[in-house]
């Protein structure tokens, strides 16, 4: 693993940092994947794939962004260090017919997908603060460990059809179930989400272009915020979803010299997941 400093902030907004405990921002990962295409029933083909990634990362920084001289006459010395181990395994099986070409009126695919995530974090933070004008010396020392496990399984499918007058229709659906477990010293959470997404699209090819309209629903599973400073009621958050309507036109010249595109869309997001803080 190659360790590099992570000290991009200077107290005076200059390009010269004063940190006396240079941080680290490094990762070492080992992974492998395999993919096979096999004949299926009739003209259909199976596509099978598997992947695994094992990684270890270190994230650390000087919590006070200075040193004894720069903070004098105050004592201000803090540090943060986190070690993270993460393993991810994914499996997918997909059965697909030939695409819409020539006189073929229908095309389809069905499949299943599974993901297994295991993650462990060890965090250390703390330091000392002292003001010469006051006798108290403030110190903190935190050591926390947490474990997160998640299993996600999804079934999906899509049907494409050639319609009269050169139009094409595409309908896709995805059903996903995610179970997770989060364990820390003071918290145990086990969120479970089930979500459905998909799209319906109508399109018409043009000479060197296309027009289309579509409606879709996407989603993102919920999870857990591991910050030990958060109250229990804020540790778990639910899934996010987005509904979209879109209409577009894309056109280019036959010689490829120019290309233009106009898209109108409306997105409606619910239960937005954002990174914020609370004091």
ZADO-1210 file (C-alpha; in nm, 4 decimals, padded with zeros to 6 digits):
<atoms>
<atom x="00.0000" y="00.0000" z="00.0000" code="UNK" pos="1"/>
<atom x="00.1249" y="00.3450" z="-00.0904" code="UNK" pos="2"/>
<atom x="00.0649" y="00.6017" z="00.1819" code="UNK" pos="3"/>
<atom x="00.0304" y="00.9640" z="00.0791" code="UNK" pos="4"/>
<atom x="-00.0279" y="01.2737" z="00.2868" code="UNK" pos="5"/>
<atom x="-00.3796" y="01.4067" z="00.3141" code="UNK" pos="6"/>
<atom x="-00.3269" y="01.7657" z="00.4213" code="UNK" pos="7"/>
<atom x="-00.4900" y="01.9846" z="00.1594" code="UNK" pos="8"/>
<atom x="-00.6093" y="02.2591" z="00.3925" code="UNK" pos="9"/>
<atom x="-00.4071" y="02.5482" z="00.5286" code="UNK" pos="10"/>
<atom x="-00.5396" y="02.7658" z="00.8112" code="UNK" pos="11"/>
<atom x="-00.4479" y="03.0889" z="00.6284" code="UNK" pos="12"/>
<atom x="-00.5807" y="02.9621" z="00.2911" code="UNK" pos="13"/>
<atom x="-00.2298" y="02.9529" z="00.1496" code="UNK" pos="14"/>
<atom x="-00.0622" y="02.6598" z="-00.0251" code="UNK" pos="15"/>
<atom x="00.1644" y="02.5942" z="00.2739" code="UNK" pos="16"/>
<atom x="00.0244" y="02.3499" z="00.5286" code="UNK" pos="17"/>
<atom x="00.1308" y="02.3469" z="00.8926" code="UNK" pos="18"/>
<atom x="00.0152" y="02.0005" z="00.9991" code="UNK" pos="19"/>
<atom x="00.2553" y="01.8232" z="01.2337" code="UNK" pos="20"/>
<atom x="00.0828" y="01.4856" z="01.1930" code="UNK" pos="21"/>
<atom x="00.0537" y="01.4345" z="00.8159" code="UNK" pos="22"/>
<atom x="-00.2497" y="01.2344" z="00.7193" code="UNK" pos="23"/>
<atom x="-00.2983" y="00.9373" z="00.4914" code="UNK" pos="24"/>
<atom x="-00.5412" y="00.8663" z="00.2102" code="UNK" pos="25"/>
<atom x="-00.4528" y="00.5283" z="00.0642" code="UNK" pos="26"/>
<atom x="-00.6160" y="00.2114" z="-00.0581" code="UNK" pos="27"/>
<atom x="-00.5022" y="-00.1338" z="-00.1632" code="UNK" pos="28"/>
<atom x="-00.7537" y="-00.3468" z="-00.3500" code="UNK" pos="29"/>
<atom x="-00.7470" y="-00.6925" z="-00.5041" code="UNK" pos="30"/>
<atom x="-01.0221" y="-00.8034" z="-00.7359" code="UNK" pos="31"/>
<atom x="-01.1190" y="-01.0562" z="-00.9984" code="UNK" pos="32"/>
<atom x="-01.4085" y="-01.1008" z="-01.2373" code="UNK" pos="33"/>
<atom x="-01.5253" y="-01.3579" z="-01.4881" code="UNK" pos="34"/>
<atom x="-01.7878" y="-01.3399" z="-01.7646" code="UNK" pos="35"/>
<atom x="-01.9233" y="-01.6134" z="-01.9878" code="UNK" pos="36"/>
<atom x="-02.1691" y="-01.6094" z="-02.2783" code="UNK" pos="37"/>
<atom x="-02.3385" y="-01.9449" z="-02.3386" code="UNK" pos="38"/>
<atom x="-02.6096" y="-02.0632" z="-02.5781" code="UNK" pos="39"/>
<atom x="-02.9582" y="-02.0771" z="-02.4290" code="UNK" pos="40"/>
<atom x="-03.2936" y="-02.2069" z="-02.5495" code="UNK" pos="41"/>
<atom x="-03.3784" y="-02.1241" z="-02.9082" code="UNK" pos="42"/>
<atom x="-03.1915" y="-01.8161" z="-03.0271" code="UNK" pos="43"/>
<atom x="-03.1395" y="-01.6796" z="-02.6750" code="UNK" pos="44"/>
<atom x="-02.8046" y="-01.6556" z="-02.4974" code="UNK" pos="45"/>
<atom x="-02.7043" y="-01.6776" z="-02.1331" code="UNK" pos="46"/>
<atom x="-02.4663" y="-01.4186" z="-01.9935" code="UNK" pos="47"/>
<atom x="-02.3156" y="-01.5180" z="-01.6589" code="UNK" pos="48"/>
<atom x="-02.0811" y="-01.2960" z="-01.4599" code="UNK" pos="49"/>
<atom x="-01.9189" y="-01.2886" z="-01.1167" code="UNK" pos="50"/>
<atom x="-01.6849" y="-01.0413" z="-00.9472" code="UNK" pos="51"/>
<atom x="-01.5117" y="-01.0038" z="-00.6119" code="UNK" pos="52"/>
<atom x="-01.3165" y="-00.7106" z="-00.4677" code="UNK" pos="53"/>
<atom x="-01.1260" y="-00.7087" z="-00.1377" code="UNK" pos="54"/>
<atom x="-00.9901" y="-00.3729" z="-00.0267" code="UNK" pos="55"/>
<atom x="-00.8233" y="-00.2080" z="00.2702" code="UNK" pos="56"/>
<atom x="-00.8100" y="00.1702" z="00.3020" code="UNK" pos="57"/>
<atom x="-00.6682" y="00.4212" z="00.5473" code="UNK" pos="58"/>
<atom x="-00.8048" y="00.7712" z="00.5902" code="UNK" pos="59"/>
<atom x="-00.6358" y="01.0006" z="00.8410" code="UNK" pos="60"/>
<atom x="-00.5687" y="01.3688" z="00.8926" code="UNK" pos="61"/>
<atom x="-00.4354" y="01.6207" z="01.1417" code="UNK" pos="62"/>
<atom x="-00.7511" y="01.7362" z="01.3175" code="UNK" pos="63"/>
<atom x="-00.6137" y="02.0771" z="01.4126" code="UNK" pos="64"/>
<atom x="-00.4368" y="02.1488" z="01.0793" code="UNK" pos="65"/>
<atom x="-00.1456" y="02.3075" z="01.2657" code="UNK" pos="66"/>
<atom x="00.1411" y="02.2512" z="01.5070" code="UNK" pos="67"/>
<atom x="00.2631" y="02.3620" z="01.8493" code="UNK" pos="68"/>
<atom x="00.4264" y="02.6761" z="01.7130" code="UNK" pos="69"/>
<atom x="00.1374" y="02.7861" z="01.4931" code="UNK" pos="70"/>
<atom x="-00.1160" y="02.7492" z="01.7764" code="UNK" pos="71"/>
<atom x="00.0998" y="02.8955" z="02.0556" code="UNK" pos="72"/>
<atom x="00.0291" y="03.0052" z="02.3235" code="UNK" pos="73"/>
<atom x="-00.2656" y="02.7658" z="02.3027" code="UNK" pos="74"/>
<atom x="-00.2357" y="02.3893" z="02.3062" code="UNK" pos="75"/>
<atom x="-00.4481" y="02.2540" z="02.0232" code="UNK" pos="76"/>
<atom x="-00.3586" y="01.9036" z="01.9031" code="UNK" pos="77"/>
<atom x="-00.6093" y="01.6620" z="01.7467" code="UNK" pos="78"/>
<atom x="-00.5890" y="01.3691" z="01.5063" code="UNK" pos="79"/>
<atom x="-00.8260" y="01.1335" z="01.3215" code="UNK" pos="80"/>
<atom x="-00.7449" y="00.7872" z="01.1831" code="UNK" pos="81"/>
<atom x="-00.9742" y="00.5266" z="01.0249" code="UNK" pos="82"/>
<atom x="-00.8961" y="00.1770" z="00.8931" code="UNK" pos="83"/>
<atom x="-01.1559" y="00.0227" z="00.6655" code="UNK" pos="84"/>
<atom x="-01.1792" y="-00.3349" z="00.5332" code="UNK" pos="85"/>
<atom x="-01.4364" y="-00.4010" z="00.2619" code="UNK" pos="86"/>
<atom x="-01.5307" y="-00.7106" z="00.0603" code="UNK" pos="87"/>
<atom x="-01.7857" y="-00.7046" z="-00.2224" code="UNK" pos="88"/>
<atom x="-01.9113" y="-01.0001" z="-00.4248" code="UNK" pos="89"/>
<atom x="-02.1584" y="-00.9744" z="-00.7133" code="UNK" pos="90"/>
<atom x="-02.3263" y="-01.2437" z="-00.9225" code="UNK" pos="91"/>
<atom x="-02.5484" y="-01.1973" z="-01.2275" code="UNK" pos="92"/>
<atom x="-02.7320" y="-01.4265" z="-01.4676" code="UNK" pos="93"/>
<atom x="-02.9086" y="-01.2899" z="-01.7740" code="UNK" pos="94"/>
<atom x="-03.1006" y="-01.4611" z="-02.0534" code="UNK" pos="95"/>
<atom x="-03.1388" y="-01.2464" z="-02.3650" code="UNK" pos="96"/>
<atom x="-03.2962" y="-01.2858" z="-02.7079" code="UNK" pos="97"/>
<atom x="-03.1468" y="-01.1342" z="-03.0259" code="UNK" pos="98"/>
<atom x="-03.1938" y="-00.7576" z="-03.0615" code="UNK" pos="99"/>
<atom x="-03.4496" y="-00.5774" z="-03.2773" code="UNK" pos="100"/>
<atom x="-03.2968" y="-00.6010" z="-03.6247" code="UNK" pos="101"/>
<atom x="-03.4305" y="-00.6629" z="-03.9746" code="UNK" pos="102"/>
<atom x="-03.7805" y="-00.8131" z="-03.9501" code="UNK" pos="103"/>
<atom x="-03.7597" y="-00.9099" z="-03.5813" code="UNK" pos="104"/>
<atom x="-04.0598" y="-00.7620" z="-03.3976" code="UNK" pos="105"/>
<atom x="-03.9769" y="-00.8456" z="-03.0354" code="UNK" pos="106"/>
<atom x="-03.6698" y="-00.8678" z="-02.8161" code="UNK" pos="107"/>
<atom x="-03.6498" y="-00.9484" z="-02.4475" code="UNK" pos="108"/>
<atom x="-03.4235" y="-01.0219" z="-02.1555" code="UNK" pos="109"/>
<atom x="-03.4692" y="-01.1486" z="-01.8002" code="UNK" pos="110"/>
<atom x="-03.2131" y="-01.1773" z="-01.5253" code="UNK" pos="111"/>
<atom x="-03.1202" y="-01.1948" z="-01.1595" code="UNK" pos="112"/>
<atom x="-02.8507" y="-01.0068" z="-00.9672" code="UNK" pos="113"/>
<atom x="-02.7078" y="-01.0517" z="-00.6187" code="UNK" pos="114"/>
<atom x="-02.4589" y="-00.8464" z="-00.4201" code="UNK" pos="115"/>
<atom x="-02.2918" y="-00.9301" z="-00.0891" code="UNK" pos="116"/>
<atom x="-02.1130" y="-00.6535" z="00.1041" code="UNK" pos="117"/>
<atom x="-01.9044" y="-00.6890" z="00.4204" code="UNK" pos="118"/>
<atom x="-01.7358" y="-00.3884" z="00.5780" code="UNK" pos="119"/>
<atom x="-01.5573" y="-00.3192" z="00.9054" code="UNK" pos="120"/>
<atom x="-01.4210" y="00.0139" z="01.0310" code="UNK" pos="121"/>
<atom x="-01.1913" y="00.1002" z="01.3200" code="UNK" pos="122"/>
<atom x="-01.1859" y="00.4726" z="01.4031" code="UNK" pos="123"/>
<atom x="-00.9552" y="00.6576" z="01.6384" code="UNK" pos="124"/>
<atom x="-00.9813" y="01.0274" z="01.7184" code="UNK" pos="125"/>
<atom x="-00.8984" y="01.2646" z="01.9984" code="UNK" pos="126"/>
<atom x="-00.6605" y="01.5232" z="02.1281" code="UNK" pos="127"/>
<atom x="-00.5972" y="01.8057" z="02.3733" code="UNK" pos="128"/>
<atom x="-00.6968" y="02.1696" z="02.4006" code="UNK" pos="129"/>
<atom x="-00.5669" y="02.4135" z="02.6598" code="UNK" pos="130"/>
<atom x="-00.5939" y="02.7917" z="02.7012" code="UNK" pos="131"/>
<atom x="-00.3298" y="02.9624" z="02.9191" code="UNK" pos="132"/>
<atom x="-00.5990" y="03.1895" z="03.0612" code="UNK" pos="133"/>
<atom x="-00.7906" y="02.8962" z="03.2114" code="UNK" pos="134"/>
<atom x="-00.6691" y="02.6104" z="03.4315" code="UNK" pos="135"/>
<atom x="-00.8822" y="02.3418" z="03.2630" code="UNK" pos="136"/>
<atom x="-00.7293" y="02.1151" z="03.0026" code="UNK" pos="137"/>
<atom x="-00.9793" y="01.9545" z="02.7671" code="UNK" pos="138"/>
<atom x="-00.8961" y="01.6096" z="02.6326" code="UNK" pos="139"/>
<atom x="-01.0863" y="01.3521" z="02.4299" code="UNK" pos="140"/>
<atom x="-01.0034" y="01.0002" z="02.3229" code="UNK" pos="141"/>
<atom x="-01.2371" y="00.7952" z="02.1064" code="UNK" pos="142"/>
<atom x="-01.1937" y="00.4407" z="01.9764" code="UNK" pos="143"/>
<atom x="-01.4838" y="00.2937" z="01.7869" code="UNK" pos="144"/>
<atom x="-01.5445" y="-00.0151" z="01.5790" code="UNK" pos="145"/>
<atom x="-01.8406" y="-00.0894" z="01.3557" code="UNK" pos="146"/>
<atom x="-01.9487" y="-00.3647" z="01.1205" code="UNK" pos="147"/>
<atom x="-02.1821" y="-00.3345" z="00.8245" code="UNK" pos="148"/>
<atom x="-02.3256" y="-00.6193" z="00.6181" code="UNK" pos="149"/>
<atom x="-02.5678" y="-00.5932" z="00.3282" code="UNK" pos="150"/>
<atom x="-02.7242" y="-00.8421" z="00.0890" code="UNK" pos="151"/>
<atom x="-02.9106" y="-00.7211" z="-00.2193" code="UNK" pos="152"/>
<atom x="-03.1073" y="-00.9380" z="-00.4607" code="UNK" pos="153"/>
<atom x="-03.2830" y="-00.8121" z="-00.7713" code="UNK" pos="154"/>
<atom x="-03.4932" y="-00.9564" z="-01.0530" code="UNK" pos="155"/>
<atom x="-03.5188" y="-00.7586" z="-01.3759" code="UNK" pos="156"/>
<atom x="-03.6559" y="-00.7829" z="-01.7257" code="UNK" pos="157"/>
<atom x="-03.7117" y="-00.5840" z="-02.0423" code="UNK" pos="158"/>
<atom x="-03.9245" y="-00.6201" z="-02.3546" code="UNK" pos="159"/>
<atom x="-03.8628" y="-00.4247" z="-02.6770" code="UNK" pos="160"/>
<atom x="-04.1195" y="-00.4160" z="-02.9556" code="UNK" pos="161"/>
<atom x="-04.1311" y="-00.2780" z="-03.3091" code="UNK" pos="162"/>
<atom x="-04.4530" y="-00.0783" z="-03.3642" code="UNK" pos="163"/>
<atom x="-04.6236" y="00.0476" z="-03.6803" code="UNK" pos="164"/>
<atom x="-04.4907" y="00.3573" z="-03.8604" code="UNK" pos="165"/>
<atom x="-04.1352" y="00.2879" z="-03.7462" code="UNK" pos="166"/>
<atom x="-04.1897" y="00.3465" z="-03.3741" code="UNK" pos="167"/>
<atom x="-04.0284" y="00.1269" z="-03.1084" code="UNK" pos="168"/>
<atom x="-04.1404" y="00.0639" z="-02.7494" code="UNK" pos="169"/>
<atom x="-03.9320" y="-00.0543" z="-02.4547" code="UNK" pos="170"/>
<atom x="-04.0604" y="-00.1597" z="-02.1126" code="UNK" pos="171"/>
<atom x="-03.8215" y="-00.2513" z="-01.8304" code="UNK" pos="172"/>
<atom x="-03.8842" y="-00.3441" z="-01.4667" code="UNK" pos="173"/>
<atom x="-03.6591" y="-00.4142" z="-01.1692" code="UNK" pos="174"/>
<atom x="-03.7592" y="-00.5463" z="-00.8264" code="UNK" pos="175"/>
<atom x="-03.4950" y="-00.5271" z="-00.5539" code="UNK" pos="176"/>
<atom x="-03.4745" y="-00.6390" z="-00.1912" code="UNK" pos="177"/>
<atom x="-03.1942" y="-00.5270" z="00.0394" code="UNK" pos="178"/>
<atom x="-03.1256" y="-00.6443" z="00.3931" code="UNK" pos="179"/>
<atom x="-02.8533" y="-00.4959" z="00.6084" code="UNK" pos="180"/>
<atom x="-02.7054" y="-00.5228" z="00.9571" code="UNK" pos="181"/>
<atom x="-02.5082" y="-00.2535" z="01.1333" code="UNK" pos="182"/>
<atom x="-02.3396" y="-00.3244" z="01.4673" code="UNK" pos="183"/>
<atom x="-02.1441" y="-00.0749" z="01.6767" code="UNK" pos="184"/>
<atom x="-02.0692" y="-00.0425" z="02.0445" code="UNK" pos="185"/>
<atom x="-02.3959" y="00.1359" z="02.1236" code="UNK" pos="186"/>
<atom x="-02.6130" y="00.0634" z="01.8199" code="UNK" pos="187"/>
<atom x="-02.7575" y="-00.2342" z="01.6358" code="UNK" pos="188"/>
<atom x="-02.9728" y="-00.1662" z="01.3293" code="UNK" pos="189"/>
<atom x="-03.1175" y="-00.4009" z="01.0667" code="UNK" pos="190"/>
<atom x="-03.2875" y="-00.2037" z="00.7881" code="UNK" pos="191"/>
<atom x="-03.4736" y="-00.3850" z="00.5107" code="UNK" pos="192"/>
<atom x="-03.5871" y="-00.2219" z="00.1855" code="UNK" pos="193"/>
<atom x="-03.7931" y="-00.3450" z="-00.1072" code="UNK" pos="194"/>
<atom x="-03.8102" y="-00.1210" z="-00.4123" code="UNK" pos="195"/>
<atom x="-03.9488" y="-00.1361" z="-00.7652" code="UNK" pos="196"/>
<atom x="-03.8177" y="00.0663" z="-01.0569" code="UNK" pos="197"/>
<atom x="-03.8495" y="00.0673" z="-01.4290" code="UNK" pos="198"/>
<atom x="-03.9030" y="00.2637" z="-01.7471" code="UNK" pos="199"/>
<atom x="-04.1293" y="00.2898" z="-02.0496" code="UNK" pos="200"/>
<atom x="-03.9884" y="00.4478" z="-02.3653" code="UNK" pos="201"/>
<atom x="-04.1282" y="00.5260" z="-02.7097" code="UNK" pos="202"/>
<atom x="-03.8745" y="00.6139" z="-02.9778" code="UNK" pos="203"/>
<atom x="-03.8633" y="00.6727" z="-03.3511" code="UNK" pos="204"/>
<atom x="-03.5440" y="00.6619" z="-03.5555" code="UNK" pos="205"/>
<atom x="-03.4770" y="00.9471" z="-03.8013" code="UNK" pos="206"/>
<atom x="-03.2144" y="00.9933" z="-04.0665" code="UNK" pos="207"/>
<atom x="-02.9003" y="01.0297" z="-03.8517" code="UNK" pos="208"/>
<atom x="-03.1097" y="01.0873" z="-03.5400" code="UNK" pos="209"/>
<atom x="-03.4019" y="00.9888" z="-03.3204" code="UNK" pos="210"/>
<atom x="-03.6907" y="01.1269" z="-03.1155" code="UNK" pos="211"/>
<atom x="-03.8177" y="00.9753" z="-02.7919" code="UNK" pos="212"/>
<atom x="-04.0415" y="01.0123" z="-02.4876" code="UNK" pos="213"/>
<atom x="-04.0027" y="00.8154" z="-02.1654" code="UNK" pos="214"/>
<atom x="-04.1255" y="00.7738" z="-01.8098" code="UNK" pos="215"/>
<atom x="-03.9079" y="00.6134" z="-01.5429" code="UNK" pos="216"/>
<atom x="-03.8683" y="00.5440" z="-01.1736" code="UNK" pos="217"/>
<atom x="-03.5319" y="00.4906" z="-01.0087" code="UNK" pos="218"/>
<atom x="-03.4363" y="00.4260" z="-00.6501" code="UNK" pos="219"/>
<atom x="-03.1500" y="00.4022" z="-00.4069" code="UNK" pos="220"/>
<atom x="-03.1580" y="00.1779" z="-00.1013" code="UNK" pos="221"/>
<atom x="-03.1536" y="00.3199" z="00.2489" code="UNK" pos="222"/>
<atom x="-02.8724" y="00.2680" z="00.4937" code="UNK" pos="223"/>
<atom x="-02.7034" y="00.3631" z="00.8173" code="UNK" pos="224"/>
<atom x="-02.5004" y="00.6672" z="00.9153" code="UNK" pos="225"/>
<atom x="-02.2219" y="00.5310" z="01.1391" code="UNK" pos="226"/>
<atom x="-02.1259" y="00.8637" z="01.2999" code="UNK" pos="227"/>
<atom x="-02.1092" y="00.8122" z="01.6801" code="UNK" pos="228"/>
<atom x="-02.2044" y="01.1774" z="01.7335" code="UNK" pos="229"/>
<atom x="-02.5514" y="01.1239" z="01.5885" code="UNK" pos="230"/>
<atom x="-02.8496" y="01.0367" z="01.8111" code="UNK" pos="231"/>
<atom x="-03.0045" y="00.6959" z="01.7555" code="UNK" pos="232"/>
<atom x="-03.3094" y="00.8418" z="01.5778" code="UNK" pos="233"/>
<atom x="-03.0851" y="00.9727" z="01.2979" code="UNK" pos="234"/>
<atom x="-02.8639" y="00.6680" z="01.2517" code="UNK" pos="235"/>
<atom x="-03.0941" y="00.4951" z="01.0007" code="UNK" pos="236"/>
<atom x="-03.2313" y="00.6505" z="00.6828" code="UNK" pos="237"/>
<atom x="-03.4789" y="00.5162" z="00.4311" code="UNK" pos="238"/>
<atom x="-03.4633" y="00.4645" z="00.0547" code="UNK" pos="239"/>
<atom x="-03.4636" y="00.7453" z="-00.1988" code="UNK" pos="240"/>
<atom x="-03.6642" y="00.7430" z="-00.5222" code="UNK" pos="241"/>
<atom x="-03.6919" y="00.9581" z="-00.8318" code="UNK" pos="242"/>
<atom x="-03.9685" y="00.9726" z="-01.0932" code="UNK" pos="243"/>
<atom x="-03.8845" y="01.1172" z="-01.4303" code="UNK" pos="244"/>
<atom x="-04.0557" y="01.2258" z="-01.7508" code="UNK" pos="245"/>
<atom x="-03.8447" y="01.3002" z="-02.0572" code="UNK" pos="246"/>
<atom x="-03.8858" y="01.3995" z="-02.4222" code="UNK" pos="247"/>
<atom x="-03.5974" y="01.4484" z="-02.6595" code="UNK" pos="248"/>
<atom x="-03.4738" y="01.4941" z="-03.0129" code="UNK" pos="249"/>
<atom x="-03.1251" y="01.4093" z="-03.1394" code="UNK" pos="250"/>
<atom x="-02.9984" y="01.4831" z="-03.4880" code="UNK" pos="251"/>
<atom x="-02.6675" y="01.4853" z="-03.6720" code="UNK" pos="252"/>
<atom x="-02.5388" y="01.5411" z="-04.0210" code="UNK" pos="253"/>
<atom x="-02.4709" y="01.2505" z="-04.2534" code="UNK" pos="254"/>
<atom x="-02.1000" y="01.3339" z="-04.2651" code="UNK" pos="255"/>
<atom x="-02.0737" y="01.3590" z="-03.8857" code="UNK" pos="256"/>
<atom x="-01.9662" y="01.7256" z="-03.8921" code="UNK" pos="257"/>
<atom x="-02.2358" y="01.8423" z="-03.6512" code="UNK" pos="258"/>
<atom x="-02.4715" y="01.6945" z="-03.3981" code="UNK" pos="259"/>
<atom x="-02.7504" y="01.8503" z="-03.1939" code="UNK" pos="260"/>
<atom x="-02.9750" y="01.7406" z="-02.9105" code="UNK" pos="261"/>
<atom x="-03.2721" y="01.8924" z="-02.7262" code="UNK" pos="262"/>
<atom x="-03.4090" y="01.7283" z="-02.4116" code="UNK" pos="263"/>
<atom x="-03.6975" y="01.8321" z="-02.1868" code="UNK" pos="264"/>
<atom x="-03.7266" y="01.6517" z="-01.8539" code="UNK" pos="265"/>
<atom x="-03.8957" y="01.6708" z="-01.5167" code="UNK" pos="266"/>
<atom x="-03.7597" y="01.4866" z="-01.2107" code="UNK" pos="267"/>
<atom x="-03.9366" y="01.4409" z="-00.8784" code="UNK" pos="268"/>
<atom x="-03.7144" y="01.3114" z="-00.5971" code="UNK" pos="269"/>
<atom x="-03.8558" y="01.1793" z="-00.2706" code="UNK" pos="270"/>
<atom x="-03.6765" y="01.1230" z="00.0621" code="UNK" pos="271"/>
<atom x="-03.3573" y="01.2761" z="-00.0725" code="UNK" pos="272"/>
<atom x="-03.0364" y="01.1380" z="00.0796" code="UNK" pos="273"/>
<atom x="-02.7926" y="01.4213" z="00.1466" code="UNK" pos="274"/>
<atom x="-02.4776" y="01.4648" z="00.3470" code="UNK" pos="275"/>
<atom x="-02.5261" y="01.7235" z="00.6194" code="UNK" pos="276"/>
<atom x="-02.4524" y="01.7790" z="00.9857" code="UNK" pos="277"/>
<atom x="-02.6318" y="01.8567" z="01.3078" code="UNK" pos="278"/>
<atom x="-02.5003" y="02.0404" z="01.6111" code="UNK" pos="279"/>
</atoms>
